[in-house]
């Protein structure tokens, strides 16, 4: 039997690893808060303090963040397999420390973009690693529930921080006070990760010893190139998850970068924009407490297809309607659709990937998923400049509907009934 230190037997499961799992949930909330500090304030800062008039230029900070985070996700999986999970996590926090300071005192928009390059590295290393570590700890039976808790903590913190920074900005100005929260998050995250988080790589090796693959052809010994091809294009479930993840974060890039400007142009106050910016990730975050576990009971595919379709309807609704109440309803439905998809996609990747190369497969999936930020920022910015903001929103809604159709036609169920019925043995 595997051991943690030569004496204590390793056990998989949420209850068996509750203390470390709970600590990692808290750490991921701090990771989410680092993004939340920007959600309300930064698009308004671009327009009002740096006088950016072109939407494409305004959204460069999201494009830079998404491109760097996507690439970092790939390397985070590979590095965590090679050197361990904890060193990657700690390194991510060290790189994130300067971000709030740069946002507070940036003399030009280029400094804001550079801050988001560092934020992309921070998020790619820390969020990817907390996901991998939780998958390591809980084993296969409650993977969806575990991912629901992880993503609920992260996006719940995004929502709370977006609301808090909107309130602070309305009362104290756009800089520097809203970014004090980010500085506190970075310091606390580094402290907890350095002193209290324990390495989980041995848990993955322990699971690998008894792993039964979902698809017989998925062997344990694959090169990184083979894993990339399998996750991106070869396996029908993994590739369906990768495209759905990309489109999901394309939506999030739109919500992050264009929605605050869209609402401000309609005359909403910063406080009300902050509420709308918080509603979407709040429902997204809290909803995952239910949807992650639901995918363990009913399977992954229904939630992925249904969630992408729900997002498409919500985005089109926001473009078609006007007024705070209508937009709030759209934000709630958008958050619900995202909650259906987000933890379920991670759980599905974990279902299919062999434990020996699962960290790399998760990193590749997250490469595609977070590449959606960059694609969404560029697509939305160009369409908003060439046509209008509503045209950009409708285009994203159409892409999201197409993504739901691809998943419906291509993906197979990764958590079949026989795995669900045997879940109790691993709890």
N, C-alpha and C positions, 0 to 999 in steps of 0.2 A: 504494500500500500504506500502511496506517496505521502511525504511528510513535509511540513513547513520548515523545520529546523533540524531534522534528523530524529525527532522524538514525537511530535504532535501529528497525528494522521490528518491528511487533507480531506475535507468534505465539501461537496458542492451543495448549494441551496441557499435560499434567501435567509431562512431562519438560522442556519448554521453559521452564516457570515454576516449577521445583522449589523454588528458594530461597524465593521469596515464598509459595508454597503451603505449604511446611513451616513457615515462620514463622507463618502464619495458623492452621495446625493447633495449634501451641503456644499461640497467643493464645486459641484456643477452649477449650483445656484449662483455662486460667485462668478463662475465663468459666464453665465447668462447675463448677469448684471453688468459685465464689461461691455456687452453689446447694447444693453438697455439704456446706458447713459447717452447713446447717440440717437435713439429712435425718434424722439420728439424734437430735439434741439438742432441737430446738425443740418438737416435740409433748410430750416429757417435761418440758421447762421450763414449758410451759403448765399441766400437771397438778400438778407438784411444787413449783414456786416461785411461780406466780401463782394457784394453787388454782382453776383453771377446771374446772368439773364438767360443763358442757353441751358436747357434742361440736360443736354448731354454733358456739359461741363459740370453742372451741379452734381450729377450722379457718378462722377469719376471716383469719389471716395468709396462708393459701394462696389464699383467695378474693380478697383484695386484690392479692396477687402476680399471680395469673392474669388478673384483669380489667385491671390496669395494663399487664402485659406484652403482652396481646393487643392493646390499643389502640396501644401503642408500636410493635409490629411493623408495623402498618399505616402509621404515619407514618415509620418507618425506611425502608421501601421508597421512599416518595414523596420523602423528604428526600435519600436517597442518589442518586436520579435527578436531583434539582435541584441539590444542592450537592457531590455526590461522596461516595464511600464512606468515605474516611478521616476526614473531619470528624465524621461520625456515630459512627464507632467510638470516636474519642477522647472525644467528649462522653459516650458511655455509660460509659466508665471513670471520668471525673470524677464523674459522678453516683453511681457505685458505691462510691467511696472511704469515705463515712461509714457504710455499712451495717454492717460488723463492729463499729465503735465503738458504734453504737446498740444492737446486740444484746448487747454486753458489759455495758453500763451502763443499759439501759432500766429506769426505776423503775416502769413499769406496762405492762400488755399493749398499751395503745394505742401506746406507743413501738415495740413490736415490730411491730405492724401497719404503722406509718409506715415502719419500716426495710424492710419487704417491699414497700411502694409504691415506694421508691427502688430496691430490688432488681429489681422488675418493669421499671422504666425501663431500668436497667442491662442486664438480660438482653435486653430487646426491641431495644435499639440495638446492642449488641455482637454477640449471637449472630446476629441477622438479617443484620448487615453482613458478618460473616465467611462466612456461607453465600453471600450474594450475590457476594462477592469471589472465592470459590473457583469458583463457577459461571462468573463472568466469565473466569477464567484458563484453565480446562481445556477449554472448548468442549463440544460435544455428545457426543463419542464415549465418554468415560469419566466422564460426569456421575454415574452411580450409584456408581462406585468413589470418586470425589472426595467425595461426600456421606457415604459410609460412613466414610472417614477423618475427616472433619469431626465427625460425630456420635460416632464411637468415641472421639475425643480428649475431647470435651465430657463424655460420660457415663462414660467411664473415669475422668475426674477427679472426677465426682460420686461414683462408687463408692469410690475411694481416700480421698477426703476424708470421706465418711460413715463409713468404717471407722476412719480416724485420729481423727476427733472423738469417735466412740464410745469408743475406747480412752482418749483424753485425759480425757473426761468421767468415765469409771469410776475413773480414778486421781487426777484433780485437781478434779473437780466440774463442774457444768453450765456455770458461768460463772466468769471470763472466758476461761480458757485455750483452750477449743476454737475460739474465734473469732480467735485470733492467726493461724491459717492464712489466713482470709479477708482479713485486713489485708495479709498478704504478697502474696496473689494480686492484689489490687486495685492495689497499688503497682507490681508487676512488669508487669501488663497495661497500665497507663497508660504506663509507660516504653517498652515495646516498641512499642505502637501509635503513640506520638508520634514516636519517633526512627527506627524501622526499617521499618514497614509503608508500602508505596507504593500510590498510587491505582490502581484497576483499571477505572474507568468506560470508559476508551478501549478496553479489550478487548471490552466489551459492544458498543460502537459498531462495532468491527471485525467482530465476528461477525454483527451485524445486516446488514451489507452483502451477505453471502452466505447469509442465513438462508432455509431452505425450511420452511414451516410444516407441522405435523402435520395440521392441519385447514385446508382452503383458505379458510374464511370468517374466519379469525383474522388480521385486517389489522394492520399495524404502527402505525397511527395511531388510537388509541382514547383516550377520556377516562378519567379515574380512575373515574368512576361506571360507565362501560361495563365496565371491567376488573373492578370489584367484582361486578357482576351476572354476568359471565361466569365468574369464579372461584368465586363462591358458589353459583350456581344454574343458569346457562345451559349451560355446557359439561359434558357428562356425566362426563368424566374429572376435570376440575378440581373440580367440585362433589363428586364421590365422594371425592376426596382431602381436601377440606375437612371433610366430615363424619367421615371416618375419623380424621383428625388430631385433631378435637375429642374423639372418644370415646377415642382413645389417651391423650391427656393427662388426660381425666377419670379414666382408670385410674391414671395416675401421681399425680394428686391424692389418690386413695384410698390408694395405697401410701405416699405421703409423710405424710399426715395421720393416717390411722386405723390402718394396720398396726402402727406402733410401740406405740400404746395397746393394740391387740388382743393383741399379743405380751406386753406388760407385765402386762396383766390375767391372763394365763395363767401368770405367775410367772417369765418370762425375765429374766435380768440385763441391764443396759445394754450390756455387752460383747457378749452374744449377739444382742441387738436390733440392735446396730451391724453385726454380721456379716450378718444378714438384710437390713438396710437397704442394705448394700453389694453383696450377691450379685446382686440384681435389676439395678441399673444396670451392674454389672461385666460380666455376661453380655450385656446390652443393648449396652454399649459395644464390647466385644471382638467380639461377633458381627457388628457392622456392618462390620468389616474384610473379612468374607466376603460378607455379603448385599448390600452396595452394588454390588460387582463382579458378583455373581451376577445382579442385575437387569439389568445391561448385556448379559448373555448369554442369559437366558431370558425377559426382559420384566418389566414392572413389576406387572401385574395379579396373576399367581399368588402373588407374595410378599405383596402387600397383603391379598388375600382370605385366604390361608393364615395370615398373621401375626395378623390380627384374630381368626380362629377359635381359634388357639393361645392367645392371651391370654385369651379367654373361658373356655377349659377350665382354665387355670392359676388364674384368680381364683376360680372355683367350687371348685377343689381346696383352696385355702387356707382358704376358709370351711368346707368339709366336714371337714377333717382337723385334728389337733392334734399338738403336739410339734415340737421344733426340726427334726428330720430331715425330717418331712413338709413343713413350711413352707419349709425350704431347697430341697427339690425343686420346690415350687410357684414359688418365687422364680426359680429357674433357668429353668423353662419359660416363666414370664412374661417374663423378660429375652430369651429366644430369640424369642418371638413379637413382642416390641417391636422387636428388631433386624431382623426381616424387614420390618417396616413403615416404620420411621422414616426411613432414608435413601432408601428407595424412593419414598415420598410426595414428598419434596423433588425427587428426580430427575424424577418424572412431571410435576410442575408446571413444572420447567425444560424438559422436552420440549415441552410444549404452548405455553407462553407465548412470545411474540415477544421477542427480546432488547431491543427498545426499551421494552417495558413489563413485562419479566420481573421486575425488582426490585419493582415495585408488586404484581404478582400473587403473588410469594413472600410479600410483606408481608401481603397479604389472606389467603392460606392460613394463615400463621402467626397472624393475628388469630383465625381460627376455631379453629386447633389449640390455642393457649394459652388461649383462652376456656374450653377444657375443664377447666383447673385450677379456675377459679371455679365452673363448673357442677358439677364433681365434688365440690368441697369443700362446696358448699351441699347438694347432693343427699345425699351420704354423711352429713353432719352431721345433717340433718333426719331421715333414716331411722334413724340410730343412736340419736338422742334419742327418736323416737317408737316404734321397734320394738326394734332391737338392732344391734350391729355386724355380726354375721353376715348379718342381713337386708339391710343396706346393701351388703355385699360381693356377695351373690347378685344384687341388683338391677343392680349395675354389670356383673357377668358377663353377664346377659341383654342389656343394652344393647350390650355388645361383640359378642355373637353376632349381634344385629340389624344392627350396622354392617357386619360381614363379608358378610351377605346382601345389603345394599344395594350394596356394591361389586361383588359377584359379578353382580348383575342389571343394574347401570347403567353401570359403567365400561367403556370401550374400552381396548385396549392402546395405550399412548403411545410405546412403543419397539419398533416392528414389526421383523420379520426383516431387511428391507432396510436399516434403519439399523444393526442389529447387524453385518451382514456388511460394512458399509463403515466399521466403527469403526477399523480399523487405520490408515486414511489420516490420522487426526487425532491419533495418538498421538505 
